Amino acid sequence: LDSSKTGKNISKVPLLVDFTDDYYNDKSTEDYSSFPEPCNKEEVHRPMKVFQPCVLSIVFAIGIVGNVLVLVTYTRYRRLKSMTDIYLLNLALADLLLLITLPFIAIDTATGWIFGNVMCKLIQLIYAINVYGGLLFLTCISVDRYIVIVQATVAHRFRKKTKLYSIVASIIVWLVSSLFALPHVIYSRAEKRDEVYLCRMIFKDGNKTVTVTTATHLAQIVLGFIFPFSVMVICYSLIIRTLLQARSFEKHKALKVIFMVLFAFVLFQLPYSVVLFLENPSIFGKEMPCSTRKGKDFAFLVTSTLASIRCCLNPMLYAFIGVKFRRDVSLLMKDLGCITQEQYAKSAYSSTKRFSFISHTETATTLSF
């Protein structure tokens, strides 16, 4: 049944990909002459049962390895001396927690929700908190790099307090993320639809539905794209201007890192944010042609799946390209017995000859290769 014909609204708001009632055939005997046409979305549903679990499985495997390496090396060898260390550690933690929810989402897509109502609320909460948290920590990293590179004098003046500032900022990020994730735990539940349980945010029809749905969409769009992207563009634009004024020929390598960061963010977050905007009830309303509903839902499913790729890219863009991080990984491999002392020494010597964009005494941030 279309959600407009039921007593409840199964919202597209959840960060978990959802298949609403009208994904399935409408086989009841009710007179639908006054309702929108029934819409069979099996052609959308069927391929996503394969596509989404496959993509999420790959993202999960790569992301777990990358983010665990970041967590282990930063806690074991870095001792969290700088703002960047603390932000990268929190970013890896947020991505790791988000990755843990992906197998549940894949199973939900393939077979329906089989884990009960409590787990439904828990997974929705964990996913939402760490999506918001991850994006806000990316924002913090861009601000930190701006301060250290462009405002080097200010960074040096407050270098003894930077660790405290970054801890306070991290606590604020987690609190804000938890606050904006509350609707996901309040309104989410497992409900049976056409013999299949679905874990979704479900509202009763009425003005409250439109209000909460619109507010949640707006929060995802603002915190999930507009705010972090705006801050990143401003900070990195000022960093680029500073780099262009530098005489070092190595500045071009740092510029490549900046463009990769911005390109990856736009590539995976912008399409999802645009689709979320179009999911707002006030854009299309409930009544729309079946072809429009199919296209909109297909776009939602694909873009929300691709947005999860960011979890396994973050370690590559923000840590793996760093000389210090690669040296720490080599040290970890040596400590685990995976490589010999001679191999480690050779690797460490090679990495020190590579370019590291900036190291500012105790307040270090890098755009490095």
C-alpha positions in Angstrom: 0.0 0.0 0.0 1.1 3.6 -0.6 1.8 5.3 2.7 -0.9 7.8 1.9 -3.5 5.1 2.1 -2.4 3.9 5.6 -2.8 5.4 9.0 0.9 5.9 9.3 3.7 7.4 7.4 6.8 5.4 6.8 9.3 8.2 6.3 12.3 8.2 3.9 14.1 10.2 6.7 16.1 7.4 8.2 19.7 7.2 7.3 19.1 3.5 6.9 18.0 2.8 3.3 14.3 2.0 3.4 11.7 0.3 1.3 8.3 1.8 2.0 5.0 0.2 1.6 4.6 1.1 -2.1 7.7 -1.0 -2.9 5.4 -3.9 -2.9 2.3 -4.9 -4.9 -1.0 -3.6 -3.7 -3.3 -6.7 -3.6 -6.1 -5.6 -1.3 -9.7 -5.2 -2.5 -10.1 -1.6 -1.3 -11.6 0.9 -3.7 -8.6 3.1 -4.8 -10.4 5.4 -7.2 -9.8 8.3 -4.9 -6.2 7.4 -4.2 -3.0 7.7 -6.2 -2.3 4.8 -8.5 -0.8 1.7 -7.0 2.9 1.5 -7.8 4.8 -1.7 -8.2 8.4 -1.0 -7.3 9.7 -4.5 -7.5 12.0 -3.5 -10.4 13.6 -1.0 -8.0 13.6 -3.4 -5.0 15.0 -6.5 -6.7 18.4 -5.1 -7.9 19.0 -3.2 -4.7 18.8 -6.5 -2.8 22.1 -7.4 -4.6 23.7 -4.0 -5.2 23.5 -2.6 -1.7 24.7 -5.6 0.3 27.6 -6.0 -2.1 28.7 -2.4 -1.8 28.3 -2.3 1.9 30.2 -5.5 2.4 33.2 -4.1 0.5 33.0 -0.8 2.4 32.8 -2.6 5.7 35.8 -4.8 5.0 38.1 -2.0 3.7 36.8 0.6 6.3 37.3 -1.7 9.3 40.9 -2.4 8.4 41.7 1.3 7.7 40.0 2.8 10.7 41.4 0.1 13.1 44.9 0.9 11.9 44.3 4.6 12.5 43.0 3.9 16.0 45.8 1.5 16.9 48.7 3.7 15.6 47.3 6.9 17.1 46.7 5.5 20.5 49.9 3.4 20.6 52.5 5.7 19.1 51.1 9.3 18.7 50.0 9.9 22.3 47.6 12.5 21.0 49.8 15.5 21.2 48.1 17.7 18.6 44.6 18.9 17.7 44.9 16.9 14.4 45.7 13.7 16.3 42.6 14.1 18.5 40.3 14.9 15.6 41.6 12.1 13.4 41.2 9.6 16.3 37.6 10.7 16.8 36.9 10.6 13.1 38.2 7.1 12.9 36.1 6.1 15.9 33.0 7.6 14.4 33.6 5.9 11.1 34.3 2.6 12.8 31.0 2.7 14.8 29.1 3.6 11.6 30.8 0.7 9.8 29.5 -1.7 12.5 25.9 -0.9 11.5 26.4 -1.7 7.8 26.0 -5.5 8.0 22.6 -4.8 9.7 21.6 -2.5 6.9 22.7 -5.0 4.3 20.6 -7.8 6.0 17.7 -5.4 6.3 17.8 -4.8 2.6 18.2 -8.4 1.6 15.8 -10.2 3.9 14.0 -7.6 6.0 14.6 -6.7 9.7 15.2 -9.7 11.9 16.8 -8.2 15.0 13.8 -6.9 16.9 12.6 -3.4 17.9 15.3 -2.6 20.4 18.1 -3.3 18.0 16.2 -1.3 15.3 16.3 1.8 17.6 19.9 1.2 18.6 21.2 0.8 15.0 19.4 3.8 13.8 20.8 5.8 16.8 24.4 4.6 16.2 24.2 5.3 12.5 22.8 8.8 12.9 25.2 9.9 15.6 28.3 8.8 13.7 27.2 10.2 10.3 26.8 13.6 11.9 29.9 13.2 14.1 32.1 12.1 11.2 31.1 15.0 9.0 31.6 17.5 11.9 35.0 16.1 12.7 36.0 16.6 9.0 34.9 20.2 9.5 37.1 20.5 12.7 40.1 19.1 10.8 39.7 21.8 8.1 39.5 24.6 10.7 42.6 23.2 12.5 44.6 23.1 9.3 43.5 26.7 8.5 44.7 27.9 11.9 48.0 26.1 11.8 48.9 27.0 8.2 47.3 30.4 7.7 47.3 31.7 11.2 50.6 30.2 12.3 51.3 33.0 14.8 48.0 32.4 16.6 48.6 28.7 16.6 52.0 29.1 18.2 50.6 31.5 20.8 48.0 29.0 22.0 50.0 25.8 21.3 49.9 24.8 25.0 46.1 24.9 25.1 45.3 23.4 21.7 44.9 19.9 23.1 42.4 21.2 25.6 40.5 23.1 22.9 40.4 20.0 20.7 39.0 17.8 23.5 36.3 20.4 24.3 35.5 20.7 20.6 35.3 16.9 20.3 32.9 16.7 23.3 30.7 19.3 21.7 30.6 17.4 18.4 29.5 14.2 20.1 26.8 16.1 22.1 25.5 17.9 19.0 25.5 14.7 17.0 23.6 12.9 19.7 21.0 15.7 19.9 20.3 15.6 16.2 20.1 11.8 16.3 17.3 11.7 18.9 14.5 11.6 16.3 16.0 8.5 14.9 15.7 6.6 18.2 12.4 8.1 19.2 10.5 7.4 16.0 12.2 4.3 14.7 10.7 0.8 15.2 10.4 -2.5 13.5 7.1 -3.0 11.9 5.7 -5.8 9.7 4.8 -4.9 6.1 3.7 -7.5 3.6 5.1 -10.3 5.7 8.5 -8.5 6.1 9.6 -6.5 9.1 11.2 -3.2 8.3 13.2 -0.9 10.6 12.1 2.6 9.8 11.1 6.0 11.3 7.4 5.8 11.5 5.0 8.6 12.3 1.3 9.0 12.5 -0.2 11.0 9.7 -0.8 14.7 10.4 1.0 18.0 10.7 3.5 16.5 13.2 4.7 14.0 10.5 5.4 16.8 8.0 7.1 18.9 10.7 9.4 16.2 12.0 10.1 14.8 8.6 11.0 18.2 7.2 13.1 19.1 10.3 15.0 15.8 10.1 15.7 16.2 6.4 16.9 19.8 7.0 19.2 18.6 9.8 20.7 16.0 7.5 21.2 18.4 4.7 22.6 21.2 6.8 24.9 19.1 9.0 25.5 16.5 6.4 26.6 18.8 3.6 25.9 22.6 3.6 27.7 23.4 6.9 30.8 21.1 6.6 31.2 21.9 2.9 31.0 25.6 3.4 33.5 25.6 6.2 35.9 23.3 4.2 35.7 25.5 1.1 36.4 28.6 3.1 39.3 27.1 5.1 40.9 25.3 2.2 40.5 28.3 -0.1 42.5 30.4 2.4 45.0 27.6 2.7 45.4 27.4 -1.1 46.0 31.2 -1.2 48.8 30.8 1.4 50.3 27.9 -0.5 50.3 29.8 -3.8 52.3 32.5 -2.1 54.9 30.0 -0.9 58.0 29.4 -3.0 58.4 25.7 -2.3 57.8 23.6 -5.4 56.4 20.9 -3.1 53.2 23.1 -2.6 51.7 21.4 -5.6 51.6 18.1 -3.8 49.7 19.7 -0.9 47.3 21.3 -3.3 46.5 17.9 -4.8 45.6 16.6 -1.3 43.2 19.5 -0.8 41.5 18.9 -4.1 41.2 15.2 -3.4 39.6 15.9 0.0 37.0 18.3 -1.5 36.4 16.2 -4.6 35.7 13.1 -2.5 33.4 15.0 -0.2 31.3 16.5 -3.0 31.3 13.2 -5.0 29.8 11.1 -2.2 27.8 13.6 -0.1 26.3 16.1 -2.6 24.1 13.5 -4.6 22.7 12.1 -1.3 22.0 15.6 0.0 20.2 16.6 -3.2 18.0 13.5 -3.0 17.3 14.1 0.7 16.1 17.6 -0.3 13.8 16.1 -2.9 12.5 13.6 -0.4 11.0 16.5 1.6 7.2 16.1 1.5 6.7 19.7 0.6 8.7 19.3 -2.7 6.6 16.6 -4.5 3.8 15.9 -2.0 2.3 12.5 -1.5 0.6 12.3 -4.9 3.0 11.8 -7.8 3.2 9.6 -10.9 4.6 6.1 -10.3 7.5 6.7 -12.6 8.5 9.7 -10.5 8.3 7.7 -7.3 10.4 4.9 -8.8 13.1 7.3 -10.0 13.2 9.2 -6.7 13.4 6.0 -4.6 16.0 4.5 -6.8 18.1 7.6 -6.6 17.7 7.6 -2.8 18.8 4.0 -2.5 21.9 4.4 -4.7 23.1 7.7 -3.3 22.6 6.7 0.3 24.6 3.5 -0.3 27.4 5.4 -2.1 27.6 8.0 0.7 28.8 5.2 3.0 32.0 4.9 1.0 33.3 7.9 2.8 33.9 5.7 5.8 36.7 3.8 4.1 38.1 6.8 2.2 38.7 9.0 5.3 41.7 7.0 6.5 43.2 7.2 3.1 42.7 10.9 2.6 43.5 12.0 6.2 46.0 9.5 7.5 47.5 7.1 5.0 48.9 9.9 2.9 50.8 11.2 5.9 54.5 10.3 6.3 54.2 9.9 10.1 51.3 7.6 9.8 53.0 5.3 7.3 56.0 5.2 9.5 53.8 4.3 12.5 52.2 1.5 10.5 55.6 0.1 9.7 56.5 0.2 13.3 53.3 -1.6 14.2 54.1 -4.3 11.6 57.5 -4.7 13.2 56.1 -4.9 16.7 53.7 -7.6 15.5 56.5 -9.5 13.8 55.2 -9.0 10.3 58.5 -7.3 9.1 62.1 -7.5 10.4 64.0 -4.7 12.1 66.0 -4.2 8.9 62.9 -3.9 6.7 61.5 -1.4 9.2 64.6 0.7 9.2 64.6 0.8 5.4 61.0 1.8 5.3 61.5 4.5 8.0 64.5 5.9 6.1 62.5 6.0 2.8 59.6 7.8 4.5 61.7 10.5 6.0 62.8 11.5 2.5 59.3 12.1 1.4 57.6 15.4 1.6 55.7 16.4 4.7 53.8 19.7 4.1 53.9 21.2 7.5 55.1 20.5 11.0 54.6 23.2 13.5 56.4 22.2 16.7 53.9 20.6 19.0 50.9 21.7 16.9 51.3 19.7 13.8 49.0 19.2 11.0 49.8 17.6 7.7 48.9 17.6 4.1 51.5 15.0 3.2 52.4 12.3 0.9 
